[in-house]
């Protein structure tokens, strides 16, 4: 059972009332949770115990965030 977590990666983007949230959290001692939300609905949630999969997920999130920003989405903190 996971005992603690902290956020490793988080991006929140908004456009015309729509939102995207991309989060990777460290879950001790078992690994990392990767979560993608569209308009507050969880689209994908995966738990990884392999760092290389987490790196690929992070790179994919970074590409997705850049594409959204290029399309006019605005990033928000928090």
N, CA, C and O atoms as CSV, one atom per row, in Angstrom:
chain,resi,resn,atom,element,x,y,z
A,1,UNK,N,N,0.848,-1.180,0.000
A,1,UNK,CA,C,0.000,0.000,0.000
A,1,UNK,C,C,0.896,1.246,0.000
A,1,UNK,O,O,1.803,1.348,0.825
A,2,UNK,N,N,0.647,2.211,-0.931
A,2,UNK,CA,C,1.452,3.429,-0.959
A,2,UNK,C,C,1.372,4.186,0.358
A,2,UNK,O,O,0.316,4.238,0.989
A,3,UNK,N,N,2.495,4.774,0.772
A,3,UNK,CA,C,2.522,5.463,2.055
A,3,UNK,C,C,2.636,6.974,1.919
A,3,UNK,O,O,2.227,7.696,2.829
A,4,UNK,N,N,3.178,7.479,0.809
A,4,UNK,CA,C,3.334,8.917,0.635
A,4,UNK,C,C,3.514,9.222,-0.841
A,4,UNK,O,O,3.882,8.343,-1.621
A,5,UNK,N,N,3.255,10.473,-1.228
A,5,UNK,CA,C,3.481,10.850,-2.613
A,5,UNK,C,C,3.846,12.320,-2.685
A,5,UNK,O,O,3.570,13.094,-1.768
A,6,UNK,N,N,4.472,12.689,-3.792
A,6,UNK,CA,C,4.678,14.092,-4.121
A,6,UNK,C,C,4.668,14.229,-5.638
A,6,UNK,O,O,4.906,13.261,-6.360
A,7,UNK,N,N,4.395,15.424,-6.107
A,7,UNK,CA,C,4.261,15.662,-7.536
A,7,UNK,C,C,5.631,15.816,-8.179
A,7,UNK,O,O,6.447,16.630,-7.746
A,8,UNK,N,N,5.870,15.030,-9.210
A,8,UNK,CA,C,7.108,15.083,-9.976
A,8,UNK,C,C,6.946,16.006,-11.185
A,8,UNK,O,O,7.888,16.704,-11.562
A,9,UNK,N,N,5.756,16.013,-11.794
A,9,UNK,CA,C,5.492,16.783,-13.009
A,9,UNK,C,C,4.031,17.181,-12.986
A,9,UNK,O,O,3.176,16.356,-12.666
A,10,UNK,N,N,3.723,18.431,-13.319
A,10,UNK,CA,C,2.338,18.877,-13.362
A,10,UNK,C,C,2.194,20.025,-14.341
A,10,UNK,O,O,2.910,21.023,-14.254
A,11,UNK,N,N,1.270,19.879,-15.268
A,11,UNK,CA,C,0.943,20.950,-16.211
A,11,UNK,C,C,-0.572,21.046,-16.252
A,11,UNK,O,O,-1.267,20.033,-16.329
A,12,UNK,N,N,-1.087,22.293,-16.199
A,12,UNK,CA,C,-2.517,22.536,-16.316
A,12,UNK,C,C,-2.719,23.604,-17.376
A,12,UNK,O,O,-2.176,24.705,-17.277
A,13,UNK,N,N,-3.503,23.270,-18.391
A,13,UNK,CA,C,-3.745,24.193,-19.486
A,13,UNK,C,C,-5.244,24.382,-19.665
A,13,UNK,O,O,-6.036,23.467,-19.436
A,14,UNK,N,N,-5.622,25.608,-20.086
A,14,UNK,CA,C,-7.037,25.951,-20.218
A,14,UNK,C,C,-7.283,26.720,-21.508
A,14,UNK,O,O,-6.440,27.498,-21.954
A,15,UNK,N,N,-8.461,26.486,-22.106
A,15,UNK,CA,C,-8.879,27.217,-23.294
A,15,UNK,C,C,-10.396,27.206,-23.365
A,15,UNK,O,O,-11.017,26.144,-23.407
A,16,UNK,N,N,-10.988,28.387,-23.379
A,16,UNK,CA,C,-12.435,28.557,-23.577
A,16,UNK,C,C,-13.269,27.603,-22.720
A,16,UNK,O,O,-14.162,26.924,-23.227
A,17,UNK,N,N,-12.976,27.558,-21.435
A,17,UNK,CA,C,-13.751,26.737,-20.508
A,17,UNK,C,C,-13.367,25.267,-20.470
A,17,UNK,O,O,-13.960,24.497,-19.715
A,18,UNK,N,N,-12.401,24.870,-21.257
A,18,UNK,CA,C,-11.932,23.489,-21.250
A,18,UNK,C,C,-10.583,23.419,-20.548
A,18,UNK,O,O,-9.846,24.404,-20.499
A,19,UNK,N,N,-10.269,22.255,-20.011
A,19,UNK,CA,C,-9.003,22.114,-19.278
A,19,UNK,C,C,-8.338,20.776,-19.588
A,19,UNK,O,O,-8.986,19.790,-19.936
A,20,UNK,N,N,-7.027,20.790,-19.445
A,20,UNK,CA,C,-6.207,19.580,-19.529
A,20,UNK,C,C,-5.270,19.611,-18.327
A,20,UNK,O,O,-4.693,20.651,-18.008
A,21,UNK,N,N,-5.124,18.478,-17.668
A,21,UNK,CA,C,-4.220,18.367,-16.529
A,21,UNK,C,C,-3.374,17.119,-16.733
A,21,UNK,O,O,-3.900,16.031,-16.967
A,22,UNK,N,N,-2.063,17.287,-16.641
A,22,UNK,CA,C,-1.102,16.212,-16.870
A,22,UNK,C,C,-0.220,16.122,-15.630
A,22,UNK,O,O,0.512,17.063,-15.324
A,23,UNK,N,N,-0.282,15.002,-14.912
A,23,UNK,CA,C,0.398,14.906,-13.617
A,23,UNK,C,C,1.126,13.569,-13.488
A,23,UNK,O,O,0.604,12.515,-13.852
A,24,UNK,N,N,2.345,13.646,-12.960
A,24,UNK,CA,C,3.090,12.448,-12.567
A,24,UNK,C,C,3.451,12.618,-11.100
A,24,UNK,O,O,4.085,13.602,-10.719
A,25,UNK,N,N,3.048,11.663,-10.286
A,25,UNK,CA,C,3.298,11.709,-8.847
A,25,UNK,C,C,4.165,10.534,-8.427
A,25,UNK,O,O,4.009,9.417,-8.919
A,26,UNK,N,N,5.075,10.805,-7.514
A,26,UNK,CA,C,5.881,9.749,-6.919
A,26,UNK,C,C,5.054,9.137,-5.793
A,26,UNK,O,O,4.543,9.851,-4.930
A,27,UNK,N,N,4.927,7.823,-5.808
A,27,UNK,CA,C,4.175,7.112,-4.775
A,27,UNK,C,C,5.147,6.157,-4.092
A,27,UNK,O,O,5.555,5.150,-4.671
A,28,UNK,N,N,5.516,6.486,-2.847
A,28,UNK,CA,C,6.472,5.654,-2.117
A,28,UNK,C,C,5.745,4.535,-1.397
A,28,UNK,O,O,4.682,4.788,-0.831
A,29,UNK,N,N,6.235,3.367,-1.387
A,29,UNK,CA,C,7.486,2.914,-1.996
A,29,UNK,C,C,7.282,2.261,-3.352
A,29,UNK,O,O,8.203,1.624,-3.863
A,30,UNK,N,N,6.112,2.396,-3.949
A,30,UNK,CA,C,5.768,1.516,-5.070
A,30,UNK,C,C,6.030,2.053,-6.470
A,30,UNK,O,O,5.934,1.275,-7.420
A,31,UNK,N,N,6.353,3.323,-6.664
A,31,UNK,CA,C,6.632,3.787,-8.014
A,31,UNK,C,C,6.037,5.152,-8.306
A,31,UNK,O,O,6.177,6.080,-7.510
A,32,UNK,N,N,5.363,5.277,-9.467
A,32,UNK,CA,C,4.853,6.556,-9.946
A,32,UNK,C,C,3.455,6.379,-10.514
A,32,UNK,O,O,3.162,5.372,-11.158
A,33,UNK,N,N,2.592,7.362,-10.274
A,33,UNK,CA,C,1.268,7.411,-10.882
A,33,UNK,C,C,1.291,8.465,-11.971
A,33,UNK,O,O,1.757,9.584,-11.756
A,34,UNK,N,N,0.784,8.102,-13.147
A,34,UNK,CA,C,0.692,9.002,-14.293
A,34,UNK,C,C,-0.789,9.211,-14.559
A,34,UNK,O,O,-1.538,8.250,-14.734
A,35,UNK,N,N,-1.213,10.483,-14.589
A,35,UNK,CA,C,-2.639,10.778,-14.725
A,35,UNK,C,C,-2.864,11.903,-15.742
A,35,UNK,O,O,-2.194,12.935,-15.706
A,36,UNK,N,N,-3.814,11.681,-16.640
A,36,UNK,CA,C,-4.211,12.687,-17.624
A,36,UNK,C,C,-5.706,12.960,-17.458
A,36,UNK,O,O,-6.515,12.032,-17.454
A,37,UNK,N,N,-6.064,14.224,-17.322
A,37,UNK,CA,C,-7.464,14.616,-17.173
A,37,UNK,C,C,-7.850,15.587,-18.280
A,37,UNK,O,O,-7.072,16.462,-18.661
A,38,UNK,N,N,-9.075,15.415,-18.792
A,38,UNK,CA,C,-9.677,16.361,-19.729
A,38,UNK,C,C,-10.960,16.851,-19.074
A,38,UNK,O,O,-11.844,16.056,-18.758
A,39,UNK,N,N,-11.059,18.152,-18.873
A,39,UNK,CA,C,-12.256,18.743,-18.255
A,39,UNK,C,C,-12.642,18.024,-16.958
A,39,UNK,O,O,-13.810,17.700,-16.739
A,40,UNK,N,N,-11.652,17.783,-16.110
A,40,UNK,CA,C,-11.799,17.151,-14.794
A,40,UNK,C,C,-12.205,15.677,-14.832
A,40,UNK,O,O,-12.516,15.093,-13.794
A,41,UNK,N,N,-12.204,15.088,-16.000
A,41,UNK,CA,C,-12.493,13.658,-16.137
A,41,UNK,C,C,-11.165,12.932,-16.351
A,41,UNK,O,O,-10.367,13.325,-17.203
A,42,UNK,N,N,-10.936,11.885,-15.584
A,42,UNK,CA,C,-9.700,11.116,-15.750
A,42,UNK,C,C,-9.793,10.319,-17.048
A,42,UNK,O,O,-10.678,9.483,-17.227
A,43,UNK,N,N,-8.860,10.602,-17.939
A,43,UNK,CA,C,-8.791,9.914,-19.228
A,43,UNK,C,C,-7.863,8.710,-19.128
A,43,UNK,O,O,-8.113,7.653,-19.708
A,44,UNK,N,N,-6.790,8.902,-18.376
A,44,UNK,CA,C,-5.808,7.826,-18.224
A,44,UNK,C,C,-5.161,7.946,-16.854
A,44,UNK,O,O,-4.744,9.028,-16.439
A,45,UNK,N,N,-5.084,6.828,-16.167
A,45,UNK,CA,C,-4.341,6.747,-14.904
A,45,UNK,C,C,-3.616,5.413,-14.909
A,45,UNK,O,O,-4.227,4.350,-15.019
A,46,UNK,N,N,-2.292,5.497,-14.785
A,46,UNK,CA,C,-1.449,4.302,-14.849
A,46,UNK,C,C,-0.438,4.365,-13.714
A,46,UNK,O,O,0.061,5.440,-13.380
A,47,UNK,N,N,-0.141,3.234,-13.131
A,47,UNK,CA,C,0.910,3.145,-12.110
A,47,UNK,C,C,2.097,2.416,-12.724
A,47,UNK,O,O,1.948,1.321,-13.266
A,48,UNK,N,N,3.280,3.027,-12.636
A,48,UNK,CA,C,4.503,2.425,-13.159
A,48,UNK,C,C,5.481,2.172,-12.023
A,48,UNK,O,O,5.545,2.932,-11.058
A,49,UNK,N,N,6.244,1.086,-12.155
A,49,UNK,CA,C,7.352,0.852,-11.238
A,49,UNK,C,C,8.679,0.852,-11.998
A,49,UNK,O,O,9.724,0.507,-11.446
A,50,UNK,N,N,8.621,1.245,-13.268
A,50,UNK,CA,C,9.797,1.309,-14.133
A,50,UNK,C,C,10.055,2.776,-14.523
A,50,UNK,O,O,9.228,3.390,-15.197
A,51,UNK,N,N,11.185,3.328,-14.105
A,51,UNK,CA,C,11.500,4.732,-14.344
A,51,UNK,C,C,11.503,5.070,-15.837
A,51,UNK,O,O,11.128,6.183,-16.206
A,52,UNK,N,N,11.914,4.146,-16.698
A,52,UNK,CA,C,11.980,4.434,-18.131
A,52,UNK,C,C,10.594,4.679,-18.719
A,52,UNK,O,O,10.445,5.495,-19.628
A,53,UNK,N,N,9.595,3.991,-18.219
A,53,UNK,CA,C,8.214,4.253,-18.658
A,53,UNK,C,C,7.759,5.637,-18.192
A,53,UNK,O,O,7.045,6.337,-18.910
A,54,UNK,N,N,8.173,6.021,-16.999
A,54,UNK,CA,C,7.829,7.346,-16.470
A,54,UNK,C,C,8.472,8.427,-17.331
A,54,UNK,O,O,7.838,9.436,-17.640
A,55,UNK,N,N,9.721,8.221,-17.718
A,55,UNK,CA,C,10.400,9.186,-18.601
A,55,UNK,C,C,9.659,9.332,-19.925
A,55,UNK,O,O,9.498,10.447,-20.420
A,56,UNK,N,N,9.209,8.230,-20.500
A,56,UNK,CA,C,8.462,8.293,-21.756
A,56,UNK,C,C,7.133,9.022,-21.558
A,56,UNK,O,O,6.729,9.818,-22.406
A,57,UNK,N,N,6.457,8.753,-20.448
A,57,UNK,CA,C,5.193,9.442,-20.168
A,57,UNK,C,C,5.425,10.941,-20.000
A,57,UNK,O,O,4.657,11.751,-20.521
A,58,UNK,N,N,6.483,11.315,-19.274
A,58,UNK,CA,C,6.812,12.730,-19.071
A,58,UNK,C,C,7.121,13.416,-20.401
A,58,UNK,O,O,6.655,14.528,-20.650
A,59,UNK,N,N,7.894,12.763,-21.243
A,59,UNK,CA,C,8.213,13.329,-22.555
A,59,UNK,C,C,6.952,13.499,-23.403
A,59,UNK,O,O,6.798,14.501,-24.101
A,60,UNK,N,N,6.059,12.522,-23.340
A,60,UNK,CA,C,4.785,12.621,-24.060
A,60,UNK,C,C,3.933,13.756,-23.535
A,60,UNK,O,O,3.311,14.476,-24.316
A,61,UNK,N,N,3.893,13.928,-22.217
A,61,UNK,CA,C,3.151,15.040,-21.628
A,61,UNK,C,C,3.745,16.377,-22.058
A,61,UNK,O,O,3.005,17.311,-22.368
A,62,UNK,N,N,5.064,16.476,-22.081
A,62,UNK,CA,C,5.720,17.720,-22.488
A,62,UNK,C,C,5.374,18.051,-23.943
A,62,UNK,O,O,5.105,19.210,-24.260
A,63,UNK,N,N,5.377,17.055,-24.825
A,63,UNK,CA,C,5.003,17.276,-26.221
A,63,UNK,C,C,3.547,17.712,-26.329
A,63,UNK,O,O,3.218,18.641,-27.068
A,64,UNK,N,N,2.678,17.030,-25.584
A,64,UNK,CA,C,1.251,17.365,-25.617
A,64,UNK,C,C,1.027,18.790,-25.119
A,64,UNK,O,O,0.255,19.533,-25.725
A,65,UNK,N,N,1.680,19.184,-24.035
A,65,UNK,CA,C,1.533,20.540,-23.491
A,65,UNK,C,C,2.029,21.582,-24.492
A,65,UNK,O,O,1.411,22.636,-24.648
A,66,UNK,N,N,3.138,21.295,-25.168
A,66,UNK,CA,C,3.659,22.224,-26.171
A,66,UNK,C,C,2.680,22.367,-27.338
A,66,UNK,O,O,2.460,23.476,-27.824
A,67,UNK,N,N,2.099,21.272,-27.786
A,67,UNK,CA,C,1.123,21.322,-28.873
A,67,UNK,C,C,-0.113,22.123,-28.465
A,67,UNK,O,O,-0.631,22.914,-29.253
A,68,UNK,N,N,-0.582,21.919,-27.235
A,68,UNK,CA,C,-1.734,22.679,-26.754
A,68,UNK,C,C,-1.402,24.166,-26.664
A,68,UNK,O,O,-2.212,25.007,-27.055
A,69,UNK,N,N,-0.224,24.492,-26.155
A,69,UNK,CA,C,0.189,25.897,-26.057
A,69,UNK,C,C,0.267,26.522,-27.450
A,69,UNK,O,O,-0.139,27.670,-27.634
A,70,UNK,N,N,0.778,25.791,-28.417
A,70,UNK,CA,C,0.852,26.294,-29.797
A,70,UNK,C,C,-0.545,26.546,-30.371
A,70,UNK,O,O,-0.721,27.394,-31.245
A,71,UNK,N,N,-1.537,25.797,-29.869
A,71,UNK,CA,C,-2.921,25.941,-30.337
A,71,UNK,C,C,-3.685,27.007,-29.546
A,71,UNK,O,O,-4.885,27.189,-29.752
A,72,UNK,N,N,-2.993,27.715,-28.641
A,72,UNK,CA,C,-3.635,28.808,-27.913
A,72,UNK,C,C,-4.034,28.522,-26.484
A,72,UNK,O,O,-4.573,29.402,-25.812
A,73,UNK,N,N,-3.786,27.315,-25.997
A,73,UNK,CA,C,-4.113,26.983,-24.619
A,73,UNK,C,C,-3.180,27.754,-23.694
A,73,UNK,O,O,-2.009,27.950,-24.018
A,74,UNK,N,N,-3.688,28.188,-22.553
A,74,UNK,CA,C,-2.909,28.938,-21.562
A,74,UNK,C,C,-2.612,28.062,-20.369
A,74,UNK,O,O,-3.471,27.316,-19.898
A,75,UNK,N,N,-1.374,28.161,-19.877
A,75,UNK,CA,C,-0.983,27.381,-18.714
A,75,UNK,C,C,-1.342,28.131,-17.441
A,75,UNK,O,O,-1.190,29.350,-17.355
A,76,UNK,N,N,-1.822,27.383,-16.454
A,76,UNK,CA,C,-2.145,27.928,-15.141
A,76,UNK,C,C,-1.372,27.169,-14.092
A,76,UNK,O,O,-1.147,25.965,-14.216
A,77,UNK,N,N,-0.966,27.883,-13.056
A,77,UNK,CA,C,-0.294,27.252,-11.927
A,77,UNK,C,C,-1.348,26.836,-10.914
A,77,UNK,O,O,-2.410,27.449,-10.807
A,78,UNK,N,N,-1.019,25.748,-10.150
A,78,UNK,CA,C,-1.908,25.302,-9.074
A,78,UNK,C,C,-2.946,24.449,-9.599
A,78,UNK,O,O,-3.795,23.973,-8.844
